[in-house]
Amino acid sequence: DDLYVAGEQVGVNSTIEGDLFMGGNKLNIDSQITGDVVAGGNLVNIKGDLKDDIKAVGQSIKIAATVKGDVMLAGETLEVEDRASIGGDFMF
């Protein structure tokens, strides 16, 4: 099932069989997700094993995830850690 979460500081650390939709100031994702990730926040930190696409907007975005799909980002700063792996297209 899809998961919808929002708040000032939101963290998701679980397995999600579906899409994840997040909104808030500080977002932390460290999960296994079979669907898309759609996130918007000031600080967006993405880790874990993501089987589909990421669409994220934030002032600061950090990615240390394995992503099988496309990654589409909009923001002021981006950090992609060495351990990150992106299987599809990457747009920033």
PyMOL commands that set and color helices and strands:
alter all, ss='L'
color gray80, all
select strands_A, chain A and resi 3-12+15-16+20-33+37-50+54-67+71-80+85-86+90-91
alter strands_A, ss='S'
color yellow, strands_A
deselect
rebuild
show_as cartoon
